[in-house]
């Protein structure tokens, strides 16, 4: 669940326990603090997501190609600003 980005609060709620119990069980079962454990798992989840995005781009998903190009390569769409101002001609006629 952590790999998917779930919070400790959400994980504890889905297991029907409180957060302190989750933290204790993590430390007992994994021999590491929950903070360290969750950072490792979240990083793994982020990497899995990046790989799927990259795979989609390499398979020709044009939206993903553009998005990854902007995110990783600093690419941007060319922006052209054009301002058209209507000219108003005023003619003064003396009478």
N, CA, C and O atoms as a MOPAC input file, in Angstrom:
PM7 MOZYME 1SCF
protein

 N      0.81600 1    -1.19800 1     0.00000 1
 C      0.00000 1     0.00000 1     0.00000 1
 C      0.86100 1     1.26400 1     0.00000 1
 O      0.49300 1     2.27900 1    -0.59200 1
 N      2.00300 1     1.18800 1     0.66700 1
 C      2.88400 1     2.35100 1     0.70600 1
 C      3.41200 1     2.65300 1    -0.69400 1
 O      3.52500 1     3.81800 1    -1.07700 1
 N      3.73600 1     1.60600 1    -1.46200 1
 C      4.22900 1     1.80200 1    -2.82500 1
 C      3.21700 1     2.56800 1    -3.66900 1
 O      3.59500 1     3.31400 1    -4.57300 1
 N      1.93700 1     2.38600 1    -3.37500 1
 C      0.88100 1     3.06500 1    -4.11900 1
 C      0.65700 1     4.49100 1    -3.62000 1
 O     -0.14200 1     5.22900 1    -4.19600 1
 N      1.35700 1     4.88600 1    -2.55100 1
 C      1.24400 1     6.25100 1    -2.03900 1
 C      0.28600 1     6.41400 1    -0.88000 1
 O     -0.01800 1     7.53900 1    -0.48400 1
 N     -0.19900 1     5.30600 1    -0.32600 1
 C     -1.11600 1     5.39500 1     0.81600 1
 C     -0.38000 1     5.92900 1     2.04400 1
 O      0.81300 1     5.68500 1     2.22400 1
 N     -1.09600 1     6.64700 1     2.86800 1
 C     -0.52200 1     7.20600 1     4.09200 1
 C     -0.58300 1     6.18500 1     5.21900 1
 O     -1.30800 1     5.19400 1     5.13600 1
 N      0.18200 1     6.43700 1     6.26700 1
 C      0.14700 1     5.56600 1     7.44600 1
 C     -1.26000 1     5.53100 1     8.02700 1
 O     -1.74100 1     4.47900 1     8.44800 1
 N     -1.90900 1     6.67600 1     8.04700 1
 C     -3.28200 1     6.76300 1     8.56000 1
 C     -4.21700 1     5.87000 1     7.75200 1
 O     -5.02500 1     5.13600 1     8.32100 1
 N     -4.10800 1     5.93100 1     6.42900 1
 C     -4.95600 1     5.11600 1     5.56500 1
 C     -4.66400 1     3.63300 1     5.68900 1
 O     -5.58100 1     2.81200 1     5.68400 1
 N     -3.39000 1     3.28800 1     5.80000 1
 C     -3.00900 1     1.88100 1     5.94300 1
 C     -3.53100 1     1.33000 1     7.26100 1
 O     -4.11100 1     0.24500 1     7.30900 1
 N     -3.31800 1     2.08800 1     8.32600 1
 C     -3.79500 1     1.64800 1     9.64500 1
 C     -5.31300 1     1.47800 1     9.63600 1
 O     -5.83300 1     0.49700 1    10.16800 1
 N     -6.01300 1     2.42000 1     9.03800 1
 C     -7.47800 1     2.33700 1     8.98800 1
 C     -7.93000 1     1.10800 1     8.20500 1
 O     -8.87000 1     0.42400 1     8.61000 1
 N     -7.26500 1     0.82800 1     7.08500 1
 C     -7.67000 1    -0.33400 1     6.28800 1
 C     -7.37900 1    -1.64500 1     7.01000 1
 O     -8.04000 1    -2.65400 1     6.76200 1
 N     -6.39200 1    -1.63200 1     7.90100 1
 C     -6.07400 1    -2.82900 1     8.68600 1
 C     -6.87500 1    -2.90500 1     9.98400 1
 O     -6.84700 1    -3.91800 1    10.68300 1
 N     -7.58500 1    -1.82600 1    10.29700 1
 C     -8.38000 1    -1.79800 1    11.52200 1
 C     -7.54900 1    -1.62400 1    12.77900 1
 O     -7.91800 1    -2.10900 1    13.84900 1
 N     -6.41800 1    -0.92700 1    12.64900 1
 C     -5.55000 1    -0.67500 1    13.80300 1
 C     -5.24100 1     0.81800 1    13.86300 1
 O     -5.54700 1     1.56000 1    12.93000 1
 N     -4.63500 1     1.25100 1    14.96400 1
 C     -4.24100 1     2.65500 1    15.03700 1
 C     -2.79200 1     2.80800 1    14.56300 1
 O     -2.06300 1     1.82600 1    14.42800 1
 N     -2.39400 1     4.05200 1    14.31400 1
 C     -1.04600 1     4.30300 1    13.78900 1
 C      0.06300 1     3.80500 1    14.70500 1
 O      1.01000 1     3.18900 1    14.21400 1
 N     -0.00900 1     4.04400 1    16.01700 1
 C      1.07000 1     3.54000 1    16.87700 1
 C      1.26000 1     2.02100 1    16.75900 1
 O      2.38500 1     1.52500 1    16.81300 1
 N      0.16100 1     1.29400 1    16.59900 1
 C      0.26600 1    -0.15800 1    16.42500 1
 C      0.95600 1    -0.48200 1    15.10800 1
 O      1.80100 1    -1.37400 1    15.04900 1
 N      0.60000 1     0.23800 1    14.06100 1
 C      1.25200 1     0.04500 1    12.76100 1
 C      2.74900 1     0.29600 1    12.87500 1
 O      3.55600 1    -0.47700 1    12.35800 1
 N      3.11600 1     1.37200 1    13.55100 1
 C      4.53400 1     1.71300 1    13.70900 1
 C      5.28300 1     0.62900 1    14.49100 1
 O      6.38600 1     0.23100 1    14.11800 1
 N      4.67000 1     0.16100 1    15.57700 1
 C      5.30800 1    -0.89000 1    16.39000 1
 C      5.47500 1    -2.17800 1    15.59700 1
 O      6.53700 1    -2.79900 1    15.63200 1
 N      4.42800 1    -2.57900 1    14.88100 1
 C      4.49000 1    -3.82400 1    14.10500 1
 C      5.53600 1    -3.73000 1    12.99800 1
 O      6.23600 1    -4.70200 1    12.71400 1
 N      5.63800 1    -2.57400 1    12.38500 1
 C      6.64400 1    -2.38500 1    11.34000 1
 C      8.03400 1    -2.55900 1    11.92600 1
 O      8.88400 1    -3.23300 1    11.34500 1
 N      8.25900 1    -1.94700 1    13.07900 1
 C      9.57200 1    -2.04100 1    13.71800 1
 C      9.86800 1    -3.47400 1    14.16000 1
 O     10.99500 1    -3.95000 1    14.01900 1
 N      8.86100 1    -4.15800 1    14.69100 1
 C      9.03900 1    -5.53700 1    15.14500 1
 C      9.26200 1    -6.48800 1    13.96500 1
 O     10.18600 1    -7.30200 1    13.98000 1
 N      8.41100 1    -6.37700 1    12.95000 1
 C      8.46000 1    -7.31100 1    11.81700 1
 C      9.60700 1    -7.03000 1    10.84600 1
 O     10.18800 1    -7.96000 1    10.28800 1
 N      9.93200 1    -5.76000 1    10.64400 1
 C     10.91500 1    -5.39100 1     9.62000 1
 C     12.24100 1    -4.89600 1    10.18600 1
 O     13.18800 1    -4.63900 1     9.44300 1
 N     12.29700 1    -4.76800 1    11.50200 1
 C     13.52300 1    -4.31100 1    12.18300 1
 C     13.97700 1    -2.93700 1    11.69500 1
 O     15.17300 1    -2.65700 1    11.61600 1
 N     13.01500 1    -2.09500 1    11.37400 1
 C     13.31700 1    -0.74500 1    10.90800 1
 C     12.14400 1     0.15900 1    11.28400 1
 O     11.00100 1    -0.29200 1    11.35500 1
 N     12.43500 1     1.43000 1    11.52400 1
 C     11.36900 1     2.37900 1    11.83900 1
 C     10.42500 1     2.53100 1    10.65100 1
 O     10.83300 1     2.37700 1     9.50000 1
 N      9.16600 1     2.83300 1    10.93900 1
 C      8.17300 1     2.98600 1     9.88000 1
 C      8.58700 1     4.07100 1     8.89200 1
 O      8.38300 1     3.92000 1     7.68700 1
 N      9.16300 1     5.16100 1     9.38700 1
 C      9.58600 1     6.25500 1     8.50700 1
 C     10.57000 1     5.76200 1     7.45600 1
 O     10.42000 1     6.06300 1     6.27200 1
 N     11.56400 1     5.01400 1     7.88100 1
 C     12.56200 1     4.47300 1     6.95300 1
 C     11.92200 1     3.47600 1     5.99900 1
 O     12.16300 1     3.51600 1     4.79200 1
 N     11.10500 1     2.58500 1     6.54600 1
 C     10.42400 1     1.57300 1     5.74100 1
 C      9.54100 1     2.22300 1     4.67900 1
 O      9.55800 1     1.82100 1     3.51500 1
 N      8.77100 1     3.23100 1     5.08800 1
 C      7.85200 1     3.87100 1     4.14300 1
 C      8.61200 1     4.65700 1     3.07200 1
 O      8.17500 1     4.70100 1     1.92200 1
 N      9.73700 1     5.27500 1     3.42500 1
 C     10.54000 1     5.98500 1     2.42500 1
 C     11.06300 1     5.02000 1     1.36600 1
 O     11.05200 1     5.33000 1     0.17400 1
 N     11.52100 1     3.85300 1     1.80400 1
 C     12.03200 1     2.84900 1     0.86300 1
 C     10.92100 1     2.34900 1    -0.05700 1
 O     11.10800 1     2.25100 1    -1.27000 1
 N      9.78000 1     2.03700 1     0.51800 1
 C      8.66400 1     1.50400 1    -0.26900 1
 C      8.09200 1     2.55600 1    -1.21800 1
 O      7.74900 1     2.24600 1    -2.35900 1
 N      7.99200 1     3.78900 1    -0.74900 1
 C      7.46800 1     4.85900 1    -1.60200 1
 C      8.41300 1     5.10500 1    -2.78300 1
 O      7.96100 1     5.32600 1    -3.90700 1
 N      9.72200 1     5.06600 1    -2.52800 1
 C     10.70800 1     5.24100 1    -3.60400 1
 C     10.57200 1     4.12200 1    -4.63100 1
 O     10.65900 1     4.36200 1    -5.83500 1
 N     10.36000 1     2.90500 1    -4.15300 1
 C     10.17300 1     1.78000 1    -5.06800 1
 C      8.91300 1     1.98500 1    -5.91200 1
 O      8.92700 1     1.74400 1    -7.11900 1
 N      7.83600 1     2.42700 1    -5.28400 1
 C      6.59100 1     2.69000 1    -6.01000 1
 C      6.76400 1     3.78700 1    -7.04600 1
 O      6.24400 1     3.68700 1    -8.15700 1
 N      7.50000 1     4.84200 1    -6.68100 1
 C      7.76600 1     5.93300 1    -7.62700 1
 C      8.54800 1     5.42000 1    -8.83300 1
 O      8.25700 1     5.78700 1    -9.97200 1
 N      9.54200 1     4.57000 1    -8.57700 1
 C     10.34000 1     4.00800 1    -9.67200 1
 C      9.49800 1     3.10900 1   -10.58200 1
 O      9.64800 1     3.14400 1   -11.80400 1
 N      8.62200 1     2.31300 1    -9.99100 1
 C      7.74400 1     1.45700 1   -10.79600 1
 C      6.83900 1     2.29900 1   -11.69600 1
 O      6.61800 1     1.96900 1   -12.86100 1
 N      6.32300 1     3.38600 1   -11.13700 1
 C      5.46300 1     4.27700 1   -11.91100 1
 C      6.24300 1     4.93100 1   -13.05000 1
 O      5.75100 1     5.01600 1   -14.17500 1
 N      7.45800 1     5.39300 1   -12.75700 1
 C      8.29700 1     5.99000 1   -13.80300 1
 C      8.57500 1     4.99600 1   -14.93000 1
 O      8.55100 1     5.35700 1   -16.10600 1
 N      8.84000 1     3.74300 1   -14.55900 1
 C      9.11700 1     2.72300 1   -15.57600 1
 C      7.89300 1     2.49600 1   -16.45900 1
 O      8.02600 1     2.35300 1   -17.67500 1
 N      6.70500 1     2.46000 1   -15.86100 1
 C      5.47600 1     2.27500 1   -16.64300 1
 C      5.24800 1     3.46000 1   -17.57700 1
 O      4.84300 1     3.28200 1   -18.72600 1
 N      5.50900 1     4.66500 1   -17.08300 1
 C      5.35900 1     5.85100 1   -17.92400 1
 C      6.34700 1     5.79900 1   -19.08800 1
 O      5.98600 1     6.08700 1   -20.22900 1
 N      7.57300 1     5.43500 1   -18.79900 1
 C      8.59600 1     5.34300 1   -19.83400 1
 C      8.21700 1     4.27500 1   -20.85800 1
 O      8.34600 1     4.49000 1   -22.06300 1
 N      7.75100 1     3.12600 1   -20.37200 1
 C      7.32300 1     2.05500 1   -21.27800 1
 C      6.19600 1     2.53000 1   -22.19100 1
 O      6.20000 1     2.24400 1   -23.38800 1
 N      5.23200 1     3.25600 1   -21.62600 1
 C      4.11900 1     3.77100 1   -22.42700 1
 C      4.64000 1     4.72000 1   -23.50500 1
 O      4.19400 1     4.67300 1   -24.65100 1
 N      5.57700 1     5.57300 1   -23.13300 1
 C      6.15400 1     6.51000 1   -24.10200 1
 C      6.89400 1     5.76100 1   -25.20500 1
 O      6.77100 1     6.10500 1   -26.38000 1
 N      7.65600 1     4.74800 1   -24.83400 1
 C      8.42900 1     3.99000 1   -25.82100 1
 C      7.53700 1     3.16100 1   -26.74000 1
 O      7.95100 1     2.77800 1   -27.83400 1
 N      6.31700 1     2.88700 1   -26.29400 1
 C      5.36300 1     2.15200 1   -27.13700 1
 C      4.58500 1     3.10200 1   -28.04500 1
 O      3.70200 1     2.67700 1   -28.79000 1
 N      4.92300 1     4.39600 1   -27.97600 1
 C      4.32100 1     5.35100 1   -28.89200 1
 C      3.20400 1     6.20400 1   -28.33100 1
 O      2.53800 1     6.91000 1   -29.08700 1
 N      2.98000 1     6.16200 1   -27.03400 1
 C      1.95300 1     7.01300 1   -26.42300 1
 C      2.42600 1     8.46300 1   -26.53500 1
 O      3.29000 1     8.90700 1   -25.77900 1
 N      1.84900 1     9.18600 1   -27.48300 1
 C      2.32200 1    10.54200 1   -27.77700 1
 C      2.14200 1    11.49100 1   -26.59700 1
 O      2.98800 1    12.35300 1   -26.35800 1
 N      1.06200 1    11.33800 1   -25.87100 1
 C      0.84500 1    12.19400 1   -24.70400 1
 C      1.95200 1    11.98200 1   -23.68000 1
 O      2.47000 1    12.94000 1   -23.10600 1
 N      2.31000 1    10.72100 1   -23.45400 1
 C      3.36700 1    10.41900 1   -22.48500 1
 C      4.72200 1    10.89500 1   -22.99900 1
 O      5.55000 1    11.36400 1   -22.21900 1
 N      4.95400 1    10.77800 1   -24.30200 1
 C      6.20900 1    11.27600 1   -24.87400 1
 C      6.35500 1    12.77800 1   -24.63300 1
 O      7.41600 1    13.24800 1   -24.22500 1
 N      5.28800 1    13.52000 1   -24.88800 1
 C      5.32100 1    14.97300 1   -24.68700 1
 C      5.51900 1    15.29000 1   -23.21300 1
 O      6.34600 1    16.13200 1   -22.86200 1
 N      4.76200 1    14.61700 1   -22.34500 1
 C      4.84500 1    14.89300 1   -20.91100 1
 C      6.24800 1    14.59900 1   -20.37700 1
 O      6.82400 1    15.41700 1   -19.65900 1
 N      6.79900 1    13.43100 1   -20.72600 1
 C      8.14100 1    13.09600 1   -20.24700 1
 C      9.18400 1    14.05100 1   -20.81900 1
 O     10.14000 1    14.40900 1   -20.13100 1
 N      9.00800 1    14.46500 1   -22.06700 1
 C      9.92700 1    15.43800 1   -22.65700 1
 C      9.92700 1    16.74200 1   -21.88000 1
 O     10.98000 1    17.33800 1   -21.65500 1
 N      8.75300 1    17.18300 1   -21.47200 1
 C      8.65500 1    18.42200 1   -20.68800 1
 C      9.24900 1    18.23200 1   -19.29500 1
 O      9.97000 1    19.10000 1   -18.80300 1
 N      8.95000 1    17.09900 1   -18.65900 1
 C      9.39100 1    16.86600 1   -17.28800 1
 C     10.88800 1    16.59500 1   -17.18500 1
 O     11.57600 1    17.18100 1   -16.35000 1
 N     11.37800 1    15.72000 1   -18.02400 1
 C     12.76200 1    15.26600 1   -17.88400 1
 C     13.75000 1    16.05800 1   -18.71600 1
 O     14.90900 1    16.21000 1   -18.33100 1
 N     13.30100 1    16.56200 1   -19.84800 1
 C     14.22700 1    17.21400 1   -20.76900 1
 C     14.05600 1    18.72700 1   -20.82500 1
 O     14.78400 1    19.41400 1   -21.54200 1
 N     13.10000 1    19.23900 1   -20.07200 1
 C     12.88600 1    20.68200 1   -20.04400 1
 C     12.30900 1    21.23700 1   -21.33700 1
 O     12.41100 1    22.43400 1   -21.60600 1
 N     11.70500 1    20.36600 1   -22.13500 1
 C     11.13100 1    20.81800 1   -23.39300 1
 C      9.84100 1    21.58800 1   -23.12400 1
 O      9.16800 1    21.37900 1   -22.11500 1
 N      9.52300 1    22.47000 1   -24.04200 1
 C      8.29500 1    23.25100 1   -23.91300 1
 C      7.70700 1    23.46300 1   -25.29500 1
 O      8.41500 1    23.45000 1   -26.30200 1
 N      6.42000 1    23.65400 1   -25.32000 1
 C      5.77400 1    23.95100 1   -26.58600 1
 C      6.09500 1    25.38400 1   -26.96300 1
 O      6.15300 1    26.27000 1   -26.11000 1
 N      6.30300 1    25.59600 1   -28.24500 1
 C      6.61300 1    26.93600 1   -28.72500 1
 C      5.39100 1    27.81100 1   -28.51000 1
 O      4.27100 1    27.45300 1   -28.87600 1
 N      5.62700 1    28.93500 1   -27.92500 1
 C      4.53600 1    29.85000 1   -27.62900 1
 C      4.72100 1    31.12800 1   -28.42900 1
 O      5.77300 1    31.76600 1   -28.37500 1
 N      3.70200 1    31.48500 1   -29.15800 1
 C      3.74900 1    32.73000 1   -29.91000 1
 C      2.62900 1    33.62500 1   -29.41300 1
 O      1.46400 1    33.23000 1   -29.36500 1
 N      3.00000 1    34.81300 1   -29.05300 1
 C      2.01200 1    35.78500 1   -28.61600 1
 C      1.88100 1    36.85000 1   -29.68900 1
 O      2.86200 1    37.46500 1   -30.10700 1
 N      0.68000 1    37.04600 1   -30.11000 1
 C      0.44500 1    38.05700 1   -31.12800 1
 C     -0.69800 1    38.92900 1   -30.64700 1
 O     -1.74200 1    38.44300 1   -30.21300 1
 N     -0.47600 1    40.19500 1   -30.73600 1
 C     -1.48300 1    41.14600 1   -30.29300 1
 C     -1.90400 1    41.97000 1   -31.49200 1
 O     -1.08800 1    42.60700 1   -32.15700 1
 N     -3.17300 1    41.93900 1   -31.74100 1
 C     -3.70000 1    42.73900 1   -32.83800 1
 C     -4.48300 1    43.89100 1   -32.23300 1
 O     -5.39100 1    43.70300 1   -31.42400 1
 N     -4.10800 1    45.06100 1   -32.64400 1
 C     -4.79100 1    46.24900 1   -32.14700 1
 C     -5.52600 1    46.87700 1   -33.32200 1
 O     -4.93900 1    47.15800 1   -34.36700 1
 N     -6.78700 1    47.08600 1   -33.13300 1
 C     -7.57000 1    47.73800 1   -34.18400 1
 C     -7.24900 1    49.22500 1   -34.18000 1
 O     -7.32100 1    49.89800 1   -33.15100 1
 N     -6.89600 1    49.71300 1   -35.35500 1
 C     -6.62500 1    51.14900 1   -35.46600 1
 C     -7.94200 1    51.88400 1   -35.66600 1
 O     -8.79400 1    51.49300 1   -36.46300 1
 N     -8.06400 1    52.91600 1   -34.94200 1
 C     -9.24300 1    53.76300 1   -35.09800 1
 C     -8.75200 1    55.09800 1   -35.63700 1
 O     -7.95700 1    55.79300 1   -35.00400 1
 N     -9.23600 1    55.43100 1   -36.79700 1
 C     -8.85800 1    56.70800 1   -37.38300 1
 C     -9.94500 1    57.72100 1   -37.06400 1
 O    -11.13600 1    57.47800 1   -37.25800 1
 N     -9.51000 1    58.81500 1   -36.58800 1
 C    -10.45300 1    59.87600 1   -36.24200 1
 C    -10.19900 1    61.04700 1   -37.18300 1
 O     -9.06700 1    61.50400 1   -37.34000 1
 N    -11.24300 1    61.50800 1   -37.78800 1
 C    -11.12900 1    62.63700 1   -38.70600 1
 C    -11.88100 1    63.81000 1   -38.11000 1
 O    -13.06300 1    63.70600 1   -37.78300 1
 N    -11.19500 1    64.90500 1   -37.97400 1
 C    -11.82500 1    66.10300 1   -37.43500 1
 C    -12.27100 1    66.97700 1   -38.60300 1
 O    -11.48500 1    67.31000 1   -39.49000 1
 N    -13.51000 1    67.32800 1   -38.57900 1
 C    -14.05400 1    68.20200 1   -39.62200 1
 C    -14.49100 1    69.49600 1   -38.95600 1
 O    -15.29700 1    69.50700 1   -38.02600 1
 N    -13.93900 1    70.57200 1   -39.45800 1
 C    -14.32200 1    71.87300 1   -38.91500 1
 C    -15.52500 1    72.39300 1   -39.68400 1
 O    -15.59800 1    72.25100 1   -40.90400 1
 N    -16.45500 1    72.98600 1   -38.98000 1
 C    -17.61300 1    73.54700 1   -39.66700 1
 C    -17.69000 1    75.03100 1   -39.52200 1
 O    -18.61300 1    75.65500 1   -40.04600 1

